[in-house]
Amino acid sequence: MAPGHVLASAIKDVRGAVYYVVEEIAAGEFMPQLLVFGPEHGAQLTAIPTDIEFYQKNPEVLEKLEEAIEKN
């Protein structure tokens, strides 16, 4: 689709998760469990290099990606 380019990439943002756990420990409220952090917790999970030619020629693909990100 766009040789030599990454169209979208997932990013793992652990800062928010670490901050949350440290706050819980400091408050004496931490309970070991599976914690899942996503967009609803402020995590930025996607990187989209919007300046590549592919998106300029196919803006509808970028629009669909952005819609999907907003839904989550």
N, C-alpha and C positions, 0 to 999 in steps of 0.2 A: 504494500500500500504506500509506504513512504521509505524506500530503501535508505539505510544509514541513519534512520531516526527512530526514536522511541515515541509512540503516540500518546501513551499514558503510563504512569508508573505508580505503584503503591508506595506509600511512605509510612514507616513505623515511627510514631512520635511518642517516645516513652516518658518525656518530661512530665506530662500531665499525670500519667499513671504513678510515677515515682512520687510526685508531689502529694497526690491523693493518699497513697499508702503511708507516707511519712506523717501527714496530718492525722490520719487514723491512729497510728502508733503513738504519737505525741498526746493525743486525747484519751489514750487508753481504750480505744474502741475498735482496734483492728481485729478482724476475724479472718484467719487464713481461709481462702476460697478462690475459686476461679473468678478473675475480674476481666471483663471485656470492655475496652474503651474504643469508641467509634466517634463518628461525626457528632452524635448527640452529646458527647462529652467535650466537644471542642477540638478533637483530634483532626488534624489535616491528613487525610489518607490518600490523596491523589495529587500527582504533579502532572500537569499538562502543558507541554511547551507549545503554546498557542501561536507562536511566530513562524512555525514551519509551513512550508508551501502547501502541504497536504490539507491543512485546515483552511487555508485561504481559498483553495479550490473546492473544498467540501465543507462549507460552514455548517451544514446541517448535522454533520457528525459531531462537531464540537458542541452544538446546541443540545444534542441528545446526551452527550457525556455530562454536560453541566446540569441538565434536568435530572439525570440519574443521581448525581452527587447531592442535589438539593433535596431529593426525596429521602435520602438516608440521614 
